[in-house]
Amino acid sequence: MGKPRLPWKRGPRAWEIAQRADAILKALADSRRGFYSLRRTAKLLGISTQPVRDWIRLGYLERNGPRQQISRTELRRFVHLLIERAQPFDPWNYVDRIERNRRTPSRPWRKLAFVEFKWPTDQKELSPSQLAKLIRCHPSLIIKAIRAERVYGYRRTRCRWAITRRAWRQAFYFSIS
């Protein structure tokens, strides 16, 4: 698909600027400056210089002042453009946009759910590293599943997790043969 070229679809910065537009436009009106450098523009908008550079490179913000500065009218025009077109950018919206463009939806616990292994009969609980050897995955995947509350695990000590056979079977029923 490629990266979206429109500034209001490139991340949360455009939405943040649109939300603070009144304060930004008031600061522009109160200022005696006619032209703003890249850093002053970024400071006025309350963002880093990189999005401003990107918007200049893509042609949405024009450097029409002396020494490649940005004029006050150009900044005002750009802020009004973002007010009209900026869309909310929250984590749920971000995940939806990523998932929409994928061929197969991501399922982070797919490997844990579809693997088949034999639980050792003499042990009631296993550590993530012991489970990882049986499943042939990295222990961090199992710890992430515990932290995401996909599988119940408890701490033996401050740094060591343990997972019971019953808890694993409740989370991933068909994985134990």
MODELLER restraints for C-alpha pairs under 7 A, 6 or more apart:
rsr = mdl.restraints
at = mdl.atoms
rsr.add(forms.Gaussian(group=physical.xy_distance, feature=features.Distance(at['CA:4:A'], at['CA:10:A']), mean=6.24, stdev=0.5))
rsr.add(forms.Gaussian(group=physical.xy_distance, feature=features.Distance(at['CA:7:A'], at['CA:14:A']), mean=6.61, stdev=0.5))
rsr.add(forms.Gaussian(group=physical.xy_distance, feature=features.Distance(at['CA:7:A'], at['CA:55:A']), mean=6.58, stdev=0.5))
rsr.add(forms.Gaussian(group=physical.xy_distance, feature=features.Distance(at['CA:8:A'], at['CA:14:A']), mean=5.19, stdev=0.5))
rsr.add(forms.Gaussian(group=physical.xy_distance, feature=features.Distance(at['CA:8:A'], at['CA:15:A']), mean=6.95, stdev=0.5))
rsr.add(forms.Gaussian(group=physical.xy_distance, feature=features.Distance(at['CA:8:A'], at['CA:82:A']), mean=6.52, stdev=0.5))
rsr.add(forms.Gaussian(group=physical.xy_distance, feature=features.Distance(at['CA:8:A'], at['CA:85:A']), mean=6.42, stdev=0.5))
rsr.add(forms.Gaussian(group=physical.xy_distance, feature=features.Distance(at['CA:8:A'], at['CA:86:A']), mean=4.64, stdev=0.5))
rsr.add(forms.Gaussian(group=physical.xy_distance, feature=features.Distance(at['CA:8:A'], at['CA:87:A']), mean=6.44, stdev=0.5))
rsr.add(forms.Gaussian(group=physical.xy_distance, feature=features.Distance(at['CA:11:A'], at['CA:89:A']), mean=6.58, stdev=0.5))
rsr.add(forms.Gaussian(group=physical.xy_distance, feature=features.Distance(at['CA:12:A'], at['CA:89:A']), mean=5.11, stdev=0.5))
rsr.add(forms.Gaussian(group=physical.xy_distance, feature=features.Distance(at['CA:14:A'], at['CA:82:A']), mean=6.34, stdev=0.5))
rsr.add(forms.Gaussian(group=physical.xy_distance, feature=features.Distance(at['CA:14:A'], at['CA:86:A']), mean=5.96, stdev=0.5))
rsr.add(forms.Gaussian(group=physical.xy_distance, feature=features.Distance(at['CA:15:A'], at['CA:86:A']), mean=5.28, stdev=0.5))
rsr.add(forms.Gaussian(group=physical.xy_distance, feature=features.Distance(at['CA:15:A'], at['CA:87:A']), mean=5.95, stdev=0.5))
rsr.add(forms.Gaussian(group=physical.xy_distance, feature=features.Distance(at['CA:15:A'], at['CA:88:A']), mean=5.76, stdev=0.5))
rsr.add(forms.Gaussian(group=physical.xy_distance, feature=features.Distance(at['CA:15:A'], at['CA:89:A']), mean=6.61, stdev=0.5))
rsr.add(forms.Gaussian(group=physical.xy_distance, feature=features.Distance(at['CA:17:A'], at['CA:45:A']), mean=6.37, stdev=0.5))
rsr.add(forms.Gaussian(group=physical.xy_distance, feature=features.Distance(at['CA:18:A'], at['CA:79:A']), mean=6.93, stdev=0.5))
rsr.add(forms.Gaussian(group=physical.xy_distance, feature=features.Distance(at['CA:18:A'], at['CA:82:A']), mean=5.63, stdev=0.5))
rsr.add(forms.Gaussian(group=physical.xy_distance, feature=features.Distance(at['CA:18:A'], at['CA:83:A']), mean=4.79, stdev=0.5))
rsr.add(forms.Gaussian(group=physical.xy_distance, feature=features.Distance(at['CA:18:A'], at['CA:86:A']), mean=6.56, stdev=0.5))
rsr.add(forms.Gaussian(group=physical.xy_distance, feature=features.Distance(at['CA:21:A'], at['CA:79:A']), mean=6.62, stdev=0.5))
rsr.add(forms.Gaussian(group=physical.xy_distance, feature=features.Distance(at['CA:24:A'], at['CA:44:A']), mean=6.70, stdev=0.5))
rsr.add(forms.Gaussian(group=physical.xy_distance, feature=features.Distance(at['CA:24:A'], at['CA:45:A']), mean=6.54, stdev=0.5))
rsr.add(forms.Gaussian(group=physical.xy_distance, feature=features.Distance(at['CA:25:A'], at['CA:76:A']), mean=6.76, stdev=0.5))
rsr.add(forms.Gaussian(group=physical.xy_distance, feature=features.Distance(at['CA:28:A'], at['CA:72:A']), mean=6.90, stdev=0.5))
rsr.add(forms.Gaussian(group=physical.xy_distance, feature=features.Distance(at['CA:34:A'], at['CA:71:A']), mean=5.90, stdev=0.5))
rsr.add(forms.Gaussian(group=physical.xy_distance, feature=features.Distance(at['CA:34:A'], at['CA:72:A']), mean=5.48, stdev=0.5))
rsr.add(forms.Gaussian(group=physical.xy_distance, feature=features.Distance(at['CA:35:A'], at['CA:65:A']), mean=6.27, stdev=0.5))
rsr.add(forms.Gaussian(group=physical.xy_distance, feature=features.Distance(at['CA:35:A'], at['CA:69:A']), mean=5.82, stdev=0.5))
rsr.add(forms.Gaussian(group=physical.xy_distance, feature=features.Distance(at['CA:35:A'], at['CA:70:A']), mean=5.37, stdev=0.5))
rsr.add(forms.Gaussian(group=physical.xy_distance, feature=features.Distance(at['CA:35:A'], at['CA:71:A']), mean=4.33, stdev=0.5))
rsr.add(forms.Gaussian(group=physical.xy_distance, feature=features.Distance(at['CA:35:A'], at['CA:72:A']), mean=5.76, stdev=0.5))
rsr.add(forms.Gaussian(group=physical.xy_distance, feature=features.Distance(at['CA:36:A'], at['CA:69:A']), mean=5.37, stdev=0.5))
rsr.add(forms.Gaussian(group=physical.xy_distance, feature=features.Distance(at['CA:36:A'], at['CA:70:A']), mean=5.09, stdev=0.5))
rsr.add(forms.Gaussian(group=physical.xy_distance, feature=features.Distance(at['CA:36:A'], at['CA:71:A']), mean=6.24, stdev=0.5))
rsr.add(forms.Gaussian(group=physical.xy_distance, feature=features.Distance(at['CA:37:A'], at['CA:69:A']), mean=4.79, stdev=0.5))
rsr.add(forms.Gaussian(group=physical.xy_distance, feature=features.Distance(at['CA:37:A'], at['CA:70:A']), mean=6.30, stdev=0.5))
rsr.add(forms.Gaussian(group=physical.xy_distance, feature=features.Distance(at['CA:38:A'], at['CA:49:A']), mean=6.73, stdev=0.5))
rsr.add(forms.Gaussian(group=physical.xy_distance, feature=features.Distance(at['CA:38:A'], at['CA:69:A']), mean=6.83, stdev=0.5))
rsr.add(forms.Gaussian(group=physical.xy_distance, feature=features.Distance(at['CA:39:A'], at['CA:49:A']), mean=6.23, stdev=0.5))
rsr.add(forms.Gaussian(group=physical.xy_distance, feature=features.Distance(at['CA:42:A'], at['CA:48:A']), mean=5.60, stdev=0.5))
rsr.add(forms.Gaussian(group=physical.xy_distance, feature=features.Distance(at['CA:42:A'], at['CA:49:A']), mean=5.28, stdev=0.5))
rsr.add(forms.Gaussian(group=physical.xy_distance, feature=features.Distance(at['CA:42:A'], at['CA:52:A']), mean=6.56, stdev=0.5))
rsr.add(forms.Gaussian(group=physical.xy_distance, feature=features.Distance(at['CA:55:A'], at['CA:61:A']), mean=5.59, stdev=0.5))
rsr.add(forms.Gaussian(group=physical.xy_distance, feature=features.Distance(at['CA:56:A'], at['CA:62:A']), mean=5.91, stdev=0.5))
rsr.add(forms.Gaussian(group=physical.xy_distance, feature=features.Distance(at['CA:61:A'], at['CA:78:A']), mean=6.64, stdev=0.5))
rsr.add(forms.Gaussian(group=physical.xy_distance, feature=features.Distance(at['CA:62:A'], at['CA:70:A']), mean=6.54, stdev=0.5))
rsr.add(forms.Gaussian(group=physical.xy_distance, feature=features.Distance(at['CA:62:A'], at['CA:74:A']), mean=6.85, stdev=0.5))
rsr.add(forms.Gaussian(group=physical.xy_distance, feature=features.Distance(at['CA:63:A'], at['CA:69:A']), mean=5.29, stdev=0.5))
rsr.add(forms.Gaussian(group=physical.xy_distance, feature=features.Distance(at['CA:63:A'], at['CA:70:A']), mean=4.60, stdev=0.5))
rsr.add(forms.Gaussian(group=physical.xy_distance, feature=features.Distance(at['CA:64:A'], at['CA:70:A']), mean=5.78, stdev=0.5))
rsr.add(forms.Gaussian(group=physical.xy_distance, feature=features.Distance(at['CA:64:A'], at['CA:71:A']), mean=6.33, stdev=0.5))
rsr.add(forms.Gaussian(group=physical.xy_distance, feature=features.Distance(at['CA:65:A'], at['CA:71:A']), mean=5.70, stdev=0.5))
rsr.add(forms.Gaussian(group=physical.xy_distance, feature=features.Distance(at['CA:99:A'], at['CA:105:A']), mean=6.00, stdev=0.5))
rsr.add(forms.Gaussian(group=physical.xy_distance, feature=features.Distance(at['CA:113:A'], at['CA:172:A']), mean=5.22, stdev=0.5))
rsr.add(forms.Gaussian(group=physical.xy_distance, feature=features.Distance(at['CA:113:A'], at['CA:175:A']), mean=6.03, stdev=0.5))
rsr.add(forms.Gaussian(group=physical.xy_distance, feature=features.Distance(at['CA:114:A'], at['CA:175:A']), mean=6.12, stdev=0.5))
rsr.add(forms.Gaussian(group=physical.xy_distance, feature=features.Distance(at['CA:115:A'], at['CA:135:A']), mean=6.61, stdev=0.5))
rsr.add(forms.Gaussian(group=physical.xy_distance, feature=features.Distance(at['CA:115:A'], at['CA:175:A']), mean=5.44, stdev=0.5))
rsr.add(forms.Gaussian(group=physical.xy_distance, feature=features.Distance(at['CA:116:A'], at['CA:175:A']), mean=4.40, stdev=0.5))
rsr.add(forms.Gaussian(group=physical.xy_distance, feature=features.Distance(at['CA:116:A'], at['CA:176:A']), mean=5.73, stdev=0.5))
rsr.add(forms.Gaussian(group=physical.xy_distance, feature=features.Distance(at['CA:116:A'], at['CA:177:A']), mean=6.27, stdev=0.5))
rsr.add(forms.Gaussian(group=physical.xy_distance, feature=features.Distance(at['CA:117:A'], at['CA:134:A']), mean=6.47, stdev=0.5))
rsr.add(forms.Gaussian(group=physical.xy_distance, feature=features.Distance(at['CA:117:A'], at['CA:135:A']), mean=6.45, stdev=0.5))
rsr.add(forms.Gaussian(group=physical.xy_distance, feature=features.Distance(at['CA:117:A'], at['CA:175:A']), mean=6.27, stdev=0.5))
rsr.add(forms.Gaussian(group=physical.xy_distance, feature=features.Distance(at['CA:117:A'], at['CA:176:A']), mean=5.35, stdev=0.5))
rsr.add(forms.Gaussian(group=physical.xy_distance, feature=features.Distance(at['CA:117:A'], at['CA:177:A']), mean=5.85, stdev=0.5))
rsr.add(forms.Gaussian(group=physical.xy_distance, feature=features.Distance(at['CA:118:A'], at['CA:176:A']), mean=5.65, stdev=0.5))
rsr.add(forms.Gaussian(group=physical.xy_distance, feature=features.Distance(at['CA:118:A'], at['CA:177:A']), mean=5.29, stdev=0.5))
rsr.add(forms.Gaussian(group=physical.xy_distance, feature=features.Distance(at['CA:119:A'], at['CA:176:A']), mean=6.41, stdev=0.5))
rsr.add(forms.Gaussian(group=physical.xy_distance, feature=features.Distance(at['CA:124:A'], at['CA:164:A']), mean=5.75, stdev=0.5))
rsr.add(forms.Gaussian(group=physical.xy_distance, feature=features.Distance(at['CA:124:A'], at['CA:165:A']), mean=5.85, stdev=0.5))
rsr.add(forms.Gaussian(group=physical.xy_distance, feature=features.Distance(at['CA:125:A'], at['CA:162:A']), mean=6.16, stdev=0.5))
rsr.add(forms.Gaussian(group=physical.xy_distance, feature=features.Distance(at['CA:125:A'], at['CA:163:A']), mean=5.26, stdev=0.5))
rsr.add(forms.Gaussian(group=physical.xy_distance, feature=features.Distance(at['CA:125:A'], at['CA:164:A']), mean=4.07, stdev=0.5))
rsr.add(forms.Gaussian(group=physical.xy_distance, feature=features.Distance(at['CA:125:A'], at['CA:165:A']), mean=5.85, stdev=0.5))
rsr.add(forms.Gaussian(group=physical.xy_distance, feature=features.Distance(at['CA:126:A'], at['CA:162:A']), mean=5.54, stdev=0.5))
rsr.add(forms.Gaussian(group=physical.xy_distance, feature=features.Distance(at['CA:126:A'], at['CA:163:A']), mean=5.41, stdev=0.5))
rsr.add(forms.Gaussian(group=physical.xy_distance, feature=features.Distance(at['CA:126:A'], at['CA:164:A']), mean=6.48, stdev=0.5))
rsr.add(forms.Gaussian(group=physical.xy_distance, feature=features.Distance(at['CA:127:A'], at['CA:161:A']), mean=5.79, stdev=0.5))
rsr.add(forms.Gaussian(group=physical.xy_distance, feature=features.Distance(at['CA:127:A'], at['CA:162:A']), mean=4.62, stdev=0.5))
rsr.add(forms.Gaussian(group=physical.xy_distance, feature=features.Distance(at['CA:127:A'], at['CA:163:A']), mean=6.20, stdev=0.5))
rsr.add(forms.Gaussian(group=physical.xy_distance, feature=features.Distance(at['CA:128:A'], at['CA:139:A']), mean=5.26, stdev=0.5))
rsr.add(forms.Gaussian(group=physical.xy_distance, feature=features.Distance(at['CA:128:A'], at['CA:142:A']), mean=5.87, stdev=0.5))
rsr.add(forms.Gaussian(group=physical.xy_distance, feature=features.Distance(at['CA:128:A'], at['CA:143:A']), mean=6.64, stdev=0.5))
rsr.add(forms.Gaussian(group=physical.xy_distance, feature=features.Distance(at['CA:128:A'], at['CA:161:A']), mean=6.69, stdev=0.5))
rsr.add(forms.Gaussian(group=physical.xy_distance, feature=features.Distance(at['CA:128:A'], at['CA:162:A']), mean=6.88, stdev=0.5))
rsr.add(forms.Gaussian(group=physical.xy_distance, feature=features.Distance(at['CA:129:A'], at['CA:139:A']), mean=5.05, stdev=0.5))
rsr.add(forms.Gaussian(group=physical.xy_distance, feature=features.Distance(at['CA:132:A'], at['CA:138:A']), mean=5.64, stdev=0.5))
rsr.add(forms.Gaussian(group=physical.xy_distance, feature=features.Distance(at['CA:132:A'], at['CA:139:A']), mean=5.17, stdev=0.5))
rsr.add(forms.Gaussian(group=physical.xy_distance, feature=features.Distance(at['CA:145:A'], at['CA:151:A']), mean=5.94, stdev=0.5))
rsr.add(forms.Gaussian(group=physical.xy_distance, feature=features.Distance(at['CA:146:A'], at['CA:152:A']), mean=5.92, stdev=0.5))
rsr.add(forms.Gaussian(group=physical.xy_distance, feature=features.Distance(at['CA:146:A'], at['CA:153:A']), mean=5.86, stdev=0.5))
rsr.add(forms.Gaussian(group=physical.xy_distance, feature=features.Distance(at['CA:150:A'], at['CA:171:A']), mean=6.48, stdev=0.5))
rsr.add(forms.Gaussian(group=physical.xy_distance, feature=features.Distance(at['CA:151:A'], at['CA:167:A']), mean=6.48, stdev=0.5))
rsr.add(forms.Gaussian(group=physical.xy_distance, feature=features.Distance(at['CA:151:A'], at['CA:168:A']), mean=6.32, stdev=0.5))
rsr.add(forms.Gaussian(group=physical.xy_distance, feature=features.Distance(at['CA:151:A'], at['CA:171:A']), mean=5.27, stdev=0.5))
rsr.add(forms.Gaussian(group=physical.xy_distance, feature=features.Distance(at['CA:152:A'], at['CA:163:A']), mean=6.76, stdev=0.5))
rsr.add(forms.Gaussian(group=physical.xy_distance, feature=features.Distance(at['CA:152:A'], at['CA:167:A']), mean=5.63, stdev=0.5))
rsr.add(forms.Gaussian(group=physical.xy_distance, feature=features.Distance(at['CA:153:A'], at['CA:161:A']), mean=6.34, stdev=0.5))
rsr.add(forms.Gaussian(group=physical.xy_distance, feature=features.Distance(at['CA:153:A'], at['CA:162:A']), mean=5.55, stdev=0.5))
rsr.add(forms.Gaussian(group=physical.xy_distance, feature=features.Distance(at['CA:153:A'], at['CA:163:A']), mean=4.67, stdev=0.5))
rsr.add(forms.Gaussian(group=physical.xy_distance, feature=features.Distance(at['CA:154:A'], at['CA:161:A']), mean=5.62, stdev=0.5))
rsr.add(forms.Gaussian(group=physical.xy_distance, feature=features.Distance(at['CA:154:A'], at['CA:162:A']), mean=5.45, stdev=0.5))
rsr.add(forms.Gaussian(group=physical.xy_distance, feature=features.Distance(at['CA:154:A'], at['CA:163:A']), mean=6.62, stdev=0.5))
rsr.add(forms.Gaussian(group=physical.xy_distance, feature=features.Distance(at['CA:155:A'], at['CA:161:A']), mean=4.41, stdev=0.5))
rsr.add(forms.Gaussian(group=physical.xy_distance, feature=features.Distance(at['CA:155:A'], at['CA:162:A']), mean=5.99, stdev=0.5))
rsr.add(forms.Gaussian(group=physical.xy_distance, feature=features.Distance(at['CA:156:A'], at['CA:162:A']), mean=6.23, stdev=0.5))
rsr.add(forms.Gaussian(group=physical.xy_distance, feature=features.Distance(at['CA:169:A'], at['CA:176:A']), mean=6.95, stdev=0.5))
